[in-house]
Amino acid sequence: MEKYATQMDAAKRGIITEQMRAVAEAEYRTPEEIRDLVAKGQAAICANKLHKCLKPNGVGSMLKTKINVNLGVSRDCKDYDVEMKKVMAAVDMGAEAIMDLSSHGDTQPFRRKLTAECPAMIGTVPVYDSVIHYQRDLGTLTAKDFIDVVRLHAEDGVDFVTLHCGITRKTIEQIKTHKRKMNIVSRGGSLVFAWMSMTGEENPFYEFFDEILDICREYDVTISLGDACRPGCLADAGDVCQIEELVRLGELTKRAWAKDVQVMIEGPGHMPLDQIEANMKLQQTICMGAPFYVLGPLVTDIAPGYDHITSAIGGAVAASAGAAFLCYVTPAEHLALPNVEDVKQGIIASKIAAHAADIAKHIPHARDIDDKMADARRNLDWDAQFECAIDPETAKAIRDSRKPEDDHSDTCSMCGKFCAVRSMNKALGGEYIDIL
């Protein structure tokens, strides 16, 4: 068996790994095409060597758009069993990645349970866990403490880590000078900003980036370069803080690739609809086609309770313009930790956005299921329609609760015998068309 350090190392050396073959089959691509994308950094296969139950997935703009689900316990919602139910529900609904954002209690057993039992890619944000792991105030932690937690997460088998490497001491002055409406809304970004403000030191994730790369190379952990300055409202979209950080992330991407460490780039955020495509193209240029992982984008600020919809609108536009990975947003966004139903609604909204974008990008076989649905509708085959539906249970429940008064199996209660499909089928078949 040929030895290699990471998926990127193998790809650069012309080796096609077991994971590349699995991704190729799922994407209707050849293994050589996947190897080439990974070698160039245009696709990432997030696959920690210790995550043995992983179902490999490729993340890249030329592949199917993937969905990430954020979960985890907090001080106010600390039932790990409930979170595990959300995890398995998310996987059953087709989420390709789970990010454990736990910020309370003993986080390691839950993280290890995820990498031992969950087939989805597992991501974490080590800076969250640092305060929890050491049970010390943020300002007392050292750069070494933060780096050690990155290693701990790698040893626990996580496939990708979000690290806010692009925010530096220069950012402190920018935030003060440019007077953003929402300042920094990234939780990890705000913690790094606060630590730098309190200690007077440089961002450890930036200063000791080479040491972090050595850890990631050892375990084949993908770095998701976090966007600490992502816009948290429409007014801050595309400002100097966001764009300068993106430029720095492009520089860090080159350094990671030089050590065969895979990279994803995180993006907005909140952004007006007309700016999204330009932002995606800018990222592709600055970061040389590295997979873009967007948090929405939310296209309006006024929809608490419905932010899964605002996110899906932005996500569809972003993915059709080149984003590779959509972080779901639930109806609870900006309001509370999501419950199981919120998770479901968030995933479905994101999956619709991802699928719409894949069709627009002409991803191989993306439209097959839509064509199958069209056939089922033409034939008024309700069971076949449910099989094609993104959420069969809900579709069936709606129909069953509101069937036509005369229980016409070939129509629904919207049109009854006025159904255009029914009338056309009969007309083209030379049949008499009864309406009344």
N, C-alpha and C positions, 0 to 999 in steps of 0.2 A: 504494500500500500504506500502510495506517495504521501510524504509528509508536507504539511503547509501550516503556516501560522494562522491565517485568517482566510475568509472567503475571498477577500480582495487579493491577498497574496497568491492563493491558488489560481485565481482568474488571470492575474498578470503573468503567471508562469505557464499558462495554457492548460491547467488542470481543471477538469469538469468534476465538481464535487457531487455527492449524493443530493445535497440541498439544491444545487443548480438544476439537476435533473428533475427533481420534484417541482420546482418552480416552472421550469420549461413545460412540463406536462399540464400544469394548471393554467398556464398562460397561452397555450396553443403556439408555443414558440419552440425553436430548436435549442438544445442545450448550449450550442456554440453561440447563439444569439444572446442568451442569458449570461454566459461567461464573459462575452465582450462588453455588455452593459456594466457588469460588476467590475471588470477591470478598469473601465473608464470612470467609475464612480457614479454613473448615471442610474444605477440601480443598487439597492442595498438588500442583502439577505441577512436580516437581524437574527443571529443564531449563536448564542453563547454555547461553547463546547459542553457546558455542564447541564444545559436544558435538554434532557434526554427525550421528553415526551412532546417536543415541539413539532408542529406541522409547519414546514418551511414556507415562507411567503416572500415574494419579491416586492420591493417598494421602489417605484420609478415612474416617471411620467409616461413612458411608453408601455407600461403594464396596467393591469386593472387597478382602479383607484381603491386604496385600502382604507379601512375604518379603524380608528382607535377609540377605546372607551376608557374614560377616567373614573376610577373608583378609589375606595380607601376609607378608613375610619377617621373620625375627628373627635375632639373632646366631647362634643354634643351628641355624636352618633358613633358609638364605639362597639357595635356588635359585629365581630368578625364573621360569624355564621351568616348574617344577613348579607354582608359584602360578598361572601363566597357564592351565595345564591345569585347575586347580581352578576358575578363573573361568569358562572355557568350559563345563565340566561343569555348573557351577551354573546358568548361563544355559540350557543345554539342558534342565535339570530344572525350569525354570520360575521361578527366582529373579528378582525384579524389580529388585533392587538389590545392588550389591557395595560393601562398604566396605574400602578399602585401609588397613590398620592397620600397615603396614610400619614397623619400628623399627630398621632396620640398612641400611647401605650408601647408595648413590646412589639415592634413592627416586624422583627426578623422571622418569627414563626409563620406569619401570614405570607410574607414574601417567599419563603422557602416552600410553603404549601402551593403557591402559585406555580413556581418553576418545577415542582414535582408532579403536579396534576393537570395543569392547564396547557392545552396544545397551542394556544395563541402566543404571539410574541409578547413578552413581558417587559415593560419599561418602568423606570423609577426616576425620581429627582433626588439625588443624594443630599443636596443642601437642605431639603426639608427634614430628612431623617437625621441630620447631624445633631441638631439640638435635642431631638428625642433620644437618639442613641446614647449620647453622653450625659443627658439630663443636666445640662448646664446652659446658662444664658448665652445668647448668640455672641456677645462681645467678648466672652472668655475663651472662645474656641480659637484654635490656631490653624494656620494653613495646613499643617500636617494632619490635624483632626479631619478636615474636609477631605483631603486626599485619601486618608485611611478608610473613610466611609465609601468612597468610590470603589476601592478595592473590595471592601466587604460585600457590596452589592454585586460586583463581578463574581466573587466567590460563591454567592448565593444563586447564581445562574441567570441573572437578568440579561435580556438580549440587547436592550439599549438603555442608555442613561441620558437624561436631559441635563446638560451642563451650561450654565449661563456664563460662557467664556468671553463673550464679546463686550460686556460692560466693564469699563475701566474707570480709573480715577478721573479721567477726562470727562466721563459721562456725568459725574457729580456736578461739574461746572456747567455742562450743557443743560442739565435739568433745571438748574438754578437760573440760567440765563434765558432760556427759551420759553419758560413759563407755560409748560404744557397744561392743558385743561385737566387731565387725569393723572399727571405725573407718571409713575410706573405702576401698572396693574398686574404685572407678572409676579406671582408669589415668590418664586425663586429669585427673580431679579431684584425684588424689593429687599429680600434677605441679604443678598450680596451687597447691594447698595448700602444697606444699614450697617453691615459689618465693616465695609470700607470707611464709612463715615465715622464709626466709633473707634476704629483702630488706627486710622490713618495709613493703612497698608493697601497695597495693590490687590486686585481680585486674585485670589489663589488659583482659581480655575484657569485664569489667563496666564499668570506668572509661572505656574508649574504645569503648563499644558503638555510639555514633553513627557513629564513623569506620568501624567494621566494616560497619554498615548501608549506608553509601555504597558500599563495595566490592561488597557483595552485590547492591545495586540495579544497579550498573554491568554486572555479568555475569549477573544473574538467578540468583544462588546462593541456595538455600534454607538457612536456619539451622535446624539441629537442636539445640535447646537442651538440652545434656547435663545429666544428673542426677548431679552429682558425689557427692551424698549418697544415692544409691540404696542400699537395704539389701542387704548382702552375705551376710546370714543371716536366718533367720526372726525371731530375737530383735530385730533392728533395724528391722523393717518398721513403717511408719507412725509413726516417732518424730518428735520436734520438728525434727530436722535435715532429714529428708526433706520434711516438710510445709512448713516455712518456705522451703526452697529452691523448692518448687513455687509458692508464693505469689509469690516474686520472679520466677520464670519467666513467670507470668501478666502481671506488670507489663511485663517485657521484650517479651512478645508484642505488647502494645498499641503499644509504641514501634516495633517492626519493621513492623507493619501500617500505621502512620502514614506510613512511607516506602515502602510497597508491597513490602516484603520478605516472602516466604513463610516460615512457621515450622512446625516440628514440635516436639513436646515429648517428651523421653525419660523413661521411667519404669522402675519396678522390673523386674529385681532378683530378690531372694528374698522371697517373701511367702506366708503361710498361705492356703490355698485360700479360706477364708471371708472374707478381707479384700479379695480382688481386685476384686470388683464395686464395692464402696464406693470403692476407690481410683480406679477408672476414672471413676466418676460425679463424684468430687471434682475430678479433673483437668479434666473437661469443663466444670465450673462455673467453676473458678478461671482456666482458660485459654480460656474462651469457645468451646469446641468445636474448638480447634486440633487437628490430627491427633496422636494419641498413639502413640508408638513405644516398645514395651516390650521389655525384654531378658529374655525368658522369659514371665512370672515363673516361677522355679523354686519348686515348692511343698513341697519338702523339701530338707534339706541333706546327706542321707546316701547319695546315689546317684552317686558318681563312677564313670564308665564307662557310666552310663545317664542322664546329665543331659539328653540329648535327649528322653527320655520325661517326666521331671519338668517340663521346659520346655514340652513339647507340652500337657500337662495344664493348666498355668497359662495358656499362650497361648490355648487354646480358650476358657477362661472369660473371659480378658481381652478377647479380640476380640469375643466374643458380648456383652460389656458395654460395648463402645465403642472398644476399641483398634483402630487402623487399620493398624499396621505391626508385624510380628513379627520381631525379630532372632533368627535361628536359633541354636540351641545344639547342639553335637555331642557324641558320646560322650567326646571328649577334653577337654571343658570341665573346668577346674580341674586338668588333668593334663598336657597337652602341646599343641603346635601340631597342629591336625587334618590328617590325610592325606586323600587323595582319597576313600577309603571313609567316613571320618568325615564329610566334607562331604556325601556322598550321604545318609547316615543322618540327619544334622541337617536337611537340606532336606526330606526326606520326612516326618519327624516334624512339622516346622513347617507343611508344606503340608497335612497331615491336620488339624492344629489350625485352620489358617486356613479350610479348606473346611468343617469342622464348624461353625465360627462363622458363616460366610457363610450356611449353611443356616438356622441359628438366627435370624439377622437378616433372613431373607427377602430377601436380595440377589437382584435379578432373574436368573433362569435358573440360580442356583447349584445347584439340585437336579436339573437336567436330566440330568447324567451319572449320578447315582445312580438315577434312574428308568430310564435306559437299561440300567444294570447289572442292575437287578431284572428287566427283560424278558429279558436274556441268561441270567440264572440260571434263570428259569422255563422257558426253552426249552432249558436245558442246552447252550447254545451257548458252548463254551469259548473259541473265538477272539474272539467278541464280548466276552466277559468280560475277556479280556486287553487288548482295545482300550480298555476303560473303566477299567482298573486304574491307580492312581497310579504304580505301578512294574511295568509289564508284564513286563519281563525276569525279575524275581524271581518273580512269580506263575507264569509259564510254567515256569520252572526247577523250582519246587517240584512242580508237577503232573507234569511229565515225569519227575522222579526217583522218583515214588511213585505210578505208575498202578495201577489195580486189577489183580489177578492175572490175570483173564480179559480184560483190556484192554477193559472196557466203556466205549465212548466217551461214554456218556451218564451215567456216574457217576464218583465218585472213590473212593480207597481208604479214606476215612473210613467210608462207609456201604455202598458197593457197591450191591447190589440192594435193600437196605433204605432207599435214598434216598427221603426224603419227597417231594421234588419229582417224581422219576420215578414213584412210586406214584400221586400225585395226578394227574399228567398222564394216566396210563393209565386211572385210575378215571373221571375226567371225560370221557375219550374213549371210554369203553365197552370198553376193552381188558382182556384177561386180565392179571393182575399176577403175574408169576413172581418168586419170592423165592429159592428154593433152586436 
